[in-house]
Amino acid sequence: MRDNIYVKNYDGQVESLSSYCLRLSKKNNSIMYKLEKYLDMKLLDDDSLVEIRDTLLTVSADISKLKDIIVISGDSHEGL
């Protein structure tokens, strides 16, 4: 895990990459639930909406994995 890598978030606060990815993933998942609530139906109930659901879940999964797949190249003392 890359806990020594930090991100300056939208509020200008610094947080670990792990924390940032987790927060983005949860935010992405909440969009799916808000969409279902707005439509008053589950996205799985309509074939045309299944692709949207799958995309949202895939993006959440990719965000969650991002902290583990970042490759740092160069000198380890460059301040990354």
Jmol script that loads the backbone (N, CA, C; Angstrom):
load data "model"
ATOM      1  N   MET A   1       0.840  -1.171   0.000  1.00  0.00           N
ATOM      2  CA  MET A   1       0.000   0.000   0.000  1.00  0.00           C
ATOM      3  C   MET A   1       0.889   1.238   0.000  1.00  0.00           C
ATOM      4  N   ARG A   2       0.447   2.288  -0.615  1.00  0.00           N
ATOM      5  CA  ARG A   2       1.232   3.506  -0.778  1.00  0.00           C
ATOM      6  C   ARG A   2       0.807   4.567   0.249  1.00  0.00           C
ATOM      7  N   ASP A   3       1.001   4.297   1.544  1.00  0.00           N
ATOM      8  CA  ASP A   3       0.610   5.259   2.567  1.00  0.00           C
ATOM      9  C   ASP A   3       1.578   6.430   2.669  1.00  0.00           C
ATOM     10  N   ASN A   4       2.701   6.360   1.988  1.00  0.00           N
ATOM     11  CA  ASN A   4       3.642   7.472   2.016  1.00  0.00           C
ATOM     12  C   ASN A   4       3.413   8.441   0.856  1.00  0.00           C
ATOM     13  N   ILE A   5       2.372   8.221   0.065  1.00  0.00           N
ATOM     14  CA  ILE A   5       2.010   9.119  -1.027  1.00  0.00           C
ATOM     15  C   ILE A   5       0.769   9.885  -0.595  1.00  0.00           C
ATOM     16  N   TYR A   6       0.814  11.191  -0.772  1.00  0.00           N
ATOM     17  CA  TYR A   6      -0.279  12.045  -0.332  1.00  0.00           C
ATOM     18  C   TYR A   6      -0.870  12.810  -1.502  1.00  0.00           C
ATOM     19  N   VAL A   7      -2.126  13.196  -1.330  1.00  0.00           N
ATOM     20  CA  VAL A   7      -2.880  13.911  -2.349  1.00  0.00           C
ATOM     21  C   VAL A   7      -3.430  15.177  -1.709  1.00  0.00           C
ATOM     22  N   LYS A   8      -3.329  16.294  -2.427  1.00  0.00           N
ATOM     23  CA  LYS A   8      -3.992  17.511  -1.966  1.00  0.00           C
ATOM     24  C   LYS A   8      -5.394  17.470  -2.544  1.00  0.00           C
ATOM     25  N   ASN A   9      -6.383  17.364  -1.673  1.00  0.00           N
ATOM     26  CA  ASN A   9      -7.757  17.216  -2.149  1.00  0.00           C
ATOM     27  C   ASN A   9      -8.356  18.564  -2.541  1.00  0.00           C
ATOM     28  N   TYR A  10      -9.609  18.552  -2.933  1.00  0.00           N
ATOM     29  CA  TYR A  10     -10.267  19.748  -3.452  1.00  0.00           C
ATOM     30  C   TYR A  10     -10.376  20.868  -2.421  1.00  0.00           C
ATOM     31  N   ASP A  11     -10.362  20.509  -1.148  1.00  0.00           N
ATOM     32  CA  ASP A  11     -10.439  21.499  -0.079  1.00  0.00           C
ATOM     33  C   ASP A  11      -9.066  22.063   0.276  1.00  0.00           C
ATOM     34  N   GLY A  12      -8.029  21.596  -0.408  1.00  0.00           N
ATOM     35  CA  GLY A  12      -6.678  22.036  -0.120  1.00  0.00           C
ATOM     36  C   GLY A  12      -6.026  21.283   1.021  1.00  0.00           C
ATOM     37  N   GLN A  13      -6.731  20.294   1.561  1.00  0.00           N
ATOM     38  CA  GLN A  13      -6.187  19.485   2.647  1.00  0.00           C
ATOM     39  C   GLN A  13      -5.412  18.313   2.063  1.00  0.00           C
ATOM     40  N   VAL A  14      -4.418  17.868   2.807  1.00  0.00           N
ATOM     41  CA  VAL A  14      -3.583  16.747   2.365  1.00  0.00           C
ATOM     42  C   VAL A  14      -4.080  15.478   3.048  1.00  0.00           C
ATOM     43  N   GLU A  15      -4.208  14.420   2.265  1.00  0.00           N
ATOM     44  CA  GLU A  15      -4.608  13.124   2.809  1.00  0.00           C
ATOM     45  C   GLU A  15      -3.846  12.027   2.091  1.00  0.00           C
ATOM     46  N   SER A  16      -3.793  10.864   2.693  1.00  0.00           N
ATOM     47  CA  SER A  16      -3.065   9.759   2.070  1.00  0.00           C
ATOM     48  C   SER A  16      -3.774   9.319   0.796  1.00  0.00           C
ATOM     49  N   LEU A  17      -3.018   8.748  -0.104  1.00  0.00           N
ATOM     50  CA  LEU A  17      -3.589   8.237  -1.345  1.00  0.00           C
ATOM     51  C   LEU A  17      -4.640   7.180  -1.043  1.00  0.00           C
ATOM     52  N   SER A  18      -4.374   6.332  -0.061  1.00  0.00           N
ATOM     53  CA  SER A  18      -5.336   5.287   0.315  1.00  0.00           C
ATOM     54  C   SER A  18      -6.662   5.886   0.749  1.00  0.00           C
ATOM     55  N   SER A  19      -6.597   6.892   1.600  1.00  0.00           N
ATOM     56  CA  SER A  19      -7.806   7.553   2.088  1.00  0.00           C
ATOM     57  C   SER A  19      -8.551   8.242   0.950  1.00  0.00           C
ATOM     58  N   TYR A  20      -7.812   8.903   0.082  1.00  0.00           N
ATOM     59  CA  TYR A  20      -8.396   9.601  -1.059  1.00  0.00           C
ATOM     60  C   TYR A  20      -9.130   8.623  -1.987  1.00  0.00           C
ATOM     61  N   CYS A  21      -8.485   7.511  -2.302  1.00  0.00           N
ATOM     62  CA  CYS A  21      -9.101   6.517  -3.193  1.00  0.00           C
ATOM     63  C   CYS A  21     -10.351   5.920  -2.566  1.00  0.00           C
ATOM     64  N   LEU A  22     -10.293   5.634  -1.274  1.00  0.00           N
ATOM     65  CA  LEU A  22     -11.454   5.079  -0.588  1.00  0.00           C
ATOM     66  C   LEU A  22     -12.620   6.065  -0.627  1.00  0.00           C
ATOM     67  N   ARG A  23     -12.344   7.334  -0.385  1.00  0.00           N
ATOM     68  CA  ARG A  23     -13.383   8.349  -0.393  1.00  0.00           C
ATOM     69  C   ARG A  23     -13.995   8.503  -1.781  1.00  0.00           C
ATOM     70  N   LEU A  24     -13.166   8.511  -2.827  1.00  0.00           N
ATOM     71  CA  LEU A  24     -13.687   8.622  -4.191  1.00  0.00           C
ATOM     72  C   LEU A  24     -14.538   7.418  -4.572  1.00  0.00           C
ATOM     73  N   SER A  25     -14.099   6.238  -4.173  1.00  0.00           N
ATOM     74  CA  SER A  25     -14.844   5.026  -4.479  1.00  0.00           C
ATOM     75  C   SER A  25     -16.223   5.052  -3.813  1.00  0.00           C
ATOM     76  N   LYS A  26     -16.263   5.449  -2.556  1.00  0.00           N
ATOM     77  CA  LYS A  26     -17.549   5.532  -1.848  1.00  0.00           C
ATOM     78  C   LYS A  26     -18.456   6.586  -2.479  1.00  0.00           C
ATOM     79  N   LYS A  27     -17.862   7.696  -2.887  1.00  0.00           N
ATOM     80  CA  LYS A  27     -18.642   8.758  -3.527  1.00  0.00           C
ATOM     81  C   LYS A  27     -19.240   8.256  -4.843  1.00  0.00           C
ATOM     82  N   ASN A  28     -18.459   7.516  -5.603  1.00  0.00           N
ATOM     83  CA  ASN A  28     -18.931   6.963  -6.865  1.00  0.00           C
ATOM     84  C   ASN A  28     -20.081   5.984  -6.622  1.00  0.00           C
ATOM     85  N   ASN A  29     -19.945   5.130  -5.600  1.00  0.00           N
ATOM     86  CA  ASN A  29     -21.023   4.194  -5.281  1.00  0.00           C
ATOM     87  C   ASN A  29     -22.289   4.922  -4.845  1.00  0.00           C
ATOM     88  N   SER A  30     -22.128   6.021  -4.117  1.00  0.00           N
ATOM     89  CA  SER A  30     -23.312   6.752  -3.656  1.00  0.00           C
ATOM     90  C   SER A  30     -24.095   7.332  -4.833  1.00  0.00           C
ATOM     91  N   ILE A  31     -23.405   7.650  -5.916  1.00  0.00           N
ATOM     92  CA  ILE A  31     -24.096   8.150  -7.117  1.00  0.00           C
ATOM     93  C   ILE A  31     -25.054   7.091  -7.657  1.00  0.00           C
ATOM     94  N   MET A  32     -24.626   5.841  -7.633  1.00  0.00           N
ATOM     95  CA  MET A  32     -25.479   4.763  -8.120  1.00  0.00           C
ATOM     96  C   MET A  32     -26.758   4.675  -7.284  1.00  0.00           C
ATOM     97  N   TYR A  33     -26.613   4.758  -5.961  1.00  0.00           N
ATOM     98  CA  TYR A  33     -27.790   4.673  -5.095  1.00  0.00           C
ATOM     99  C   TYR A  33     -28.690   5.892  -5.243  1.00  0.00           C
ATOM    100  N   LYS A  34     -28.097   7.069  -5.442  1.00  0.00           N
ATOM    101  CA  LYS A  34     -28.909   8.266  -5.666  1.00  0.00           C
ATOM    102  C   LYS A  34     -29.677   8.160  -6.977  1.00  0.00           C
ATOM    103  N   LEU A  35     -29.040   7.600  -7.991  1.00  0.00           N
ATOM    104  CA  LEU A  35     -29.705   7.416  -9.281  1.00  0.00           C
ATOM    105  C   LEU A  35     -30.875   6.447  -9.138  1.00  0.00           C
ATOM    106  N   GLU A  36     -30.662   5.359  -8.414  1.00  0.00           N
ATOM    107  CA  GLU A  36     -31.757   4.402  -8.198  1.00  0.00           C
ATOM    108  C   GLU A  36     -32.911   5.054  -7.433  1.00  0.00           C
ATOM    109  N   LYS A  37     -32.575   5.860  -6.453  1.00  0.00           N
ATOM    110  CA  LYS A  37     -33.618   6.531  -5.684  1.00  0.00           C
ATOM    111  C   LYS A  37     -34.377   7.520  -6.575  1.00  0.00           C
ATOM    112  N   TYR A  38     -33.646   8.273  -7.383  1.00  0.00           N
ATOM    113  CA  TYR A  38     -34.277   9.244  -8.281  1.00  0.00           C
ATOM    114  C   TYR A  38     -35.213   8.550  -9.277  1.00  0.00           C
ATOM    115  N   LEU A  39     -34.744   7.423  -9.828  1.00  0.00           N
ATOM    116  CA  LEU A  39     -35.548   6.680 -10.805  1.00  0.00           C
ATOM    117  C   LEU A  39     -36.632   5.844 -10.148  1.00  0.00           C
ATOM    118  N   ASP A  40     -36.512   5.663  -8.833  1.00  0.00           N
ATOM    119  CA  ASP A  40     -37.426   4.812  -8.060  1.00  0.00           C
ATOM    120  C   ASP A  40     -37.437   3.377  -8.588  1.00  0.00           C
ATOM    121  N   MET A  41     -36.232   2.910  -8.932  1.00  0.00           N
ATOM    122  CA  MET A  41     -36.083   1.532  -9.391  1.00  0.00           C
ATOM    123  C   MET A  41     -34.615   1.120  -9.286  1.00  0.00           C
ATOM    124  N   LYS A  42     -34.377  -0.154  -9.195  1.00  0.00           N
ATOM    125  CA  LYS A  42     -33.016  -0.671  -9.197  1.00  0.00           C
ATOM    126  C   LYS A  42     -32.496  -0.663 -10.632  1.00  0.00           C
ATOM    127  N   LEU A  43     -31.223  -0.339 -10.784  1.00  0.00           N
ATOM    128  CA  LEU A  43     -30.642  -0.304 -12.128  1.00  0.00           C
ATOM    129  C   LEU A  43     -30.636  -1.682 -12.780  1.00  0.00           C
ATOM    130  N   LEU A  44     -30.654  -2.728 -11.961  1.00  0.00           N
ATOM    131  CA  LEU A  44     -30.701  -4.089 -12.511  1.00  0.00           C
ATOM    132  C   LEU A  44     -32.065  -4.442 -13.086  1.00  0.00           C
ATOM    133  N   ASP A  45     -33.084  -3.656 -12.756  1.00  0.00           N
ATOM    134  CA  ASP A  45     -34.441  -3.944 -13.228  1.00  0.00           C
ATOM    135  C   ASP A  45     -34.680  -3.538 -14.674  1.00  0.00           C
ATOM    136  N   ASP A  46     -33.767  -2.773 -15.248  1.00  0.00           N
ATOM    137  CA  ASP A  46     -33.935  -2.291 -16.618  1.00  0.00           C
ATOM    138  C   ASP A  46     -32.666  -2.598 -17.407  1.00  0.00           C
ATOM    139  N   ASP A  47     -32.809  -3.359 -18.464  1.00  0.00           N
ATOM    140  CA  ASP A  47     -31.646  -3.768 -19.258  1.00  0.00           C
ATOM    141  C   ASP A  47     -30.825  -2.585 -19.763  1.00  0.00           C
ATOM    142  N   SER A  48     -31.480  -1.478 -20.071  1.00  0.00           N
ATOM    143  CA  SER A  48     -30.750  -0.329 -20.587  1.00  0.00           C
ATOM    144  C   SER A  48     -29.933   0.378 -19.491  1.00  0.00           C
ATOM    145  N   LEU A  49     -30.246   0.129 -18.227  1.00  0.00           N
ATOM    146  CA  LEU A  49     -29.535   0.765 -17.122  1.00  0.00           C
ATOM    147  C   LEU A  49     -28.458  -0.131 -16.505  1.00  0.00           C
ATOM    148  N   VAL A  50     -28.456  -1.395 -16.871  1.00  0.00           N
ATOM    149  CA  VAL A  50     -27.472  -2.327 -16.332  1.00  0.00           C
ATOM    150  C   VAL A  50     -26.048  -1.894 -16.693  1.00  0.00           C
ATOM    151  N   GLU A  51     -25.869  -1.393 -17.900  1.00  0.00           N
ATOM    152  CA  GLU A  51     -24.540  -0.953 -18.327  1.00  0.00           C
ATOM    153  C   GLU A  51     -24.054   0.233 -17.480  1.00  0.00           C
ATOM    154  N   ILE A  52     -24.956   1.140 -17.137  1.00  0.00           N
ATOM    155  CA  ILE A  52     -24.586   2.273 -16.286  1.00  0.00           C
ATOM    156  C   ILE A  52     -24.154   1.766 -14.919  1.00  0.00           C
ATOM    157  N   ARG A  53     -24.905   0.833 -14.364  1.00  0.00           N
ATOM    158  CA  ARG A  53     -24.569   0.259 -13.070  1.00  0.00           C
ATOM    159  C   ARG A  53     -23.208  -0.420 -13.115  1.00  0.00           C
ATOM    160  N   ASP A  54     -22.989  -1.224 -14.141  1.00  0.00           N
ATOM    161  CA  ASP A  54     -21.712  -1.935 -14.275  1.00  0.00           C
ATOM    162  C   ASP A  54     -20.540  -0.970 -14.406  1.00  0.00           C
ATOM    163  N   THR A  55     -20.736   0.111 -15.143  1.00  0.00           N
ATOM    164  CA  THR A  55     -19.677   1.111 -15.290  1.00  0.00           C
ATOM    165  C   THR A  55     -19.368   1.780 -13.956  1.00  0.00           C
ATOM    166  N   LEU A  56     -20.393   2.169 -13.215  1.00  0.00           N
ATOM    167  CA  LEU A  56     -20.185   2.790 -11.908  1.00  0.00           C
ATOM    168  C   LEU A  56     -19.432   1.856 -10.962  1.00  0.00           C
ATOM    169  N   LEU A  57     -19.811   0.583 -10.942  1.00  0.00           N
ATOM    170  CA  LEU A  57     -19.148  -0.373 -10.065  1.00  0.00           C
ATOM    171  C   LEU A  57     -17.705  -0.647 -10.505  1.00  0.00           C
ATOM    172  N   THR A  58     -17.471  -0.693 -11.804  1.00  0.00           N
ATOM    173  CA  THR A  58     -16.116  -0.902 -12.320  1.00  0.00           C
ATOM    174  C   THR A  58     -15.210   0.270 -11.966  1.00  0.00           C
ATOM    175  N   VAL A  59     -15.727   1.478 -12.118  1.00  0.00           N
ATOM    176  CA  VAL A  59     -14.938   2.661 -11.772  1.00  0.00           C
ATOM    177  C   VAL A  59     -14.617   2.659 -10.278  1.00  0.00           C
ATOM    178  N   SER A  60     -15.576   2.317  -9.444  1.00  0.00           N
ATOM    179  CA  SER A  60     -15.326   2.240  -8.006  1.00  0.00           C
ATOM    180  C   SER A  60     -14.245   1.222  -7.683  1.00  0.00           C
ATOM    181  N   ALA A  61     -14.308   0.078  -8.321  1.00  0.00           N
ATOM    182  CA  ALA A  61     -13.303  -0.961  -8.096  1.00  0.00           C
ATOM    183  C   ALA A  61     -11.931  -0.501  -8.568  1.00  0.00           C
ATOM    184  N   ASP A  62     -11.875   0.145  -9.726  1.00  0.00           N
ATOM    185  CA  ASP A  62     -10.597   0.647 -10.253  1.00  0.00           C
ATOM    186  C   ASP A  62     -10.002   1.711  -9.343  1.00  0.00           C
ATOM    187  N   ILE A  63     -10.838   2.586  -8.819  1.00  0.00           N
ATOM    188  CA  ILE A  63     -10.357   3.612  -7.891  1.00  0.00           C
ATOM    189  C   ILE A  63      -9.798   2.956  -6.639  1.00  0.00           C
ATOM    190  N   SER A  64     -10.489   1.956  -6.118  1.00  0.00           N
ATOM    191  CA  SER A  64     -10.034   1.274  -4.910  1.00  0.00           C
ATOM    192  C   SER A  64      -8.684   0.595  -5.117  1.00  0.00           C
ATOM    193  N   LYS A  65      -8.439   0.093  -6.304  1.00  0.00           N
ATOM    194  CA  LYS A  65      -7.183  -0.613  -6.603  1.00  0.00           C
ATOM    195  C   LYS A  65      -6.043   0.329  -6.946  1.00  0.00           C
ATOM    196  N   LEU A  66      -6.345   1.575  -7.261  1.00  0.00           N
ATOM    197  CA  LEU A  66      -5.343   2.527  -7.724  1.00  0.00           C
ATOM    198  C   LEU A  66      -4.158   2.655  -6.772  1.00  0.00           C
ATOM    199  N   LYS A  67      -4.433   2.693  -5.483  1.00  0.00           N
ATOM    200  CA  LYS A  67      -3.364   2.856  -4.499  1.00  0.00           C
ATOM    201  C   LYS A  67      -2.365   1.708  -4.527  1.00  0.00           C
ATOM    202  N   ASP A  68      -2.789   0.547  -4.994  1.00  0.00           N
ATOM    203  CA  ASP A  68      -1.923  -0.632  -5.010  1.00  0.00           C
ATOM    204  C   ASP A  68      -1.204  -0.850  -6.334  1.00  0.00           C
ATOM    205  N   ILE A  69      -1.607  -0.142  -7.381  1.00  0.00           N
ATOM    206  CA  ILE A  69      -1.000  -0.390  -8.690  1.00  0.00           C
ATOM    207  C   ILE A  69      -0.142   0.760  -9.191  1.00  0.00           C
ATOM    208  N   ILE A  70      -0.002   1.814  -8.389  1.00  0.00           N
ATOM    209  CA  ILE A  70       0.849   2.931  -8.790  1.00  0.00           C
ATOM    210  C   ILE A  70       2.297   2.478  -8.761  1.00  0.00           C
ATOM    211  N   VAL A  71       3.006   2.789  -9.808  1.00  0.00           N
ATOM    212  CA  VAL A  71       4.423   2.446  -9.921  1.00  0.00           C
ATOM    213  C   VAL A  71       5.218   3.741  -9.845  1.00  0.00           C
ATOM    214  N   ILE A  72       6.164   3.767  -8.929  1.00  0.00           N
ATOM    215  CA  ILE A  72       7.010   4.938  -8.765  1.00  0.00           C
ATOM    216  C   ILE A  72       8.347   4.621  -9.395  1.00  0.00           C
ATOM    217  N   SER A  73       8.747   5.451 -10.346  1.00  0.00           N
ATOM    218  CA  SER A  73      10.042   5.238 -10.986  1.00  0.00           C
ATOM    219  C   SER A  73      10.992   6.352 -10.584  1.00  0.00           C
ATOM    220  N   GLY A  74      12.252   6.119 -10.747  1.00  0.00           N
ATOM    221  CA  GLY A  74      13.246   7.136 -10.419  1.00  0.00           C
ATOM    222  C   GLY A  74      13.810   6.944  -9.028  1.00  0.00           C
ATOM    223  N   ASP A  75      14.554   7.912  -8.595  1.00  0.00           N
ATOM    224  CA  ASP A  75      15.226   7.885  -7.298  1.00  0.00           C
ATOM    225  C   ASP A  75      14.201   7.967  -6.175  1.00  0.00           C
ATOM    226  N   SER A  76      14.333   7.112  -5.195  1.00  0.00           N
ATOM    227  CA  SER A  76      13.378   7.104  -4.085  1.00  0.00           C
ATOM    228  C   SER A  76      13.517   8.324  -3.178  1.00  0.00           C
ATOM    229  N   HIS A  77      14.568   9.123  -3.367  1.00  0.00           N
ATOM    230  CA  HIS A  77      14.786  10.305  -2.542  1.00  0.00           C
ATOM    231  C   HIS A  77      14.384  11.601  -3.249  1.00  0.00           C
ATOM    232  N   GLU A  78      13.575  11.479  -4.285  1.00  0.00           N
ATOM    233  CA  GLU A  78      13.140  12.666  -5.021  1.00  0.00           C
ATOM    234  C   GLU A  78      11.997  13.380  -4.354  1.00  0.00           C
ATOM    235  N   GLY A  79      11.485  12.828  -3.274  1.00  0.00           N
ATOM    236  CA  GLY A  79      10.402  13.477  -2.553  1.00  0.00           C
ATOM    237  C   GLY A  79       9.014  13.104  -3.022  1.00  0.00           C
ATOM    238  N   LEU A  80       8.884  11.976  -3.691  1.00  0.00           N
ATOM    239  CA  LEU A  80       7.559  11.535  -4.097  1.00  0.00           C
ATOM    240  C   LEU A  80       6.857  11.080  -2.909  1.00  0.00           C
TER     241      LEU A  80
END
end "model"
wireframe off; spacefill off
backbone 0.3
color backbone group
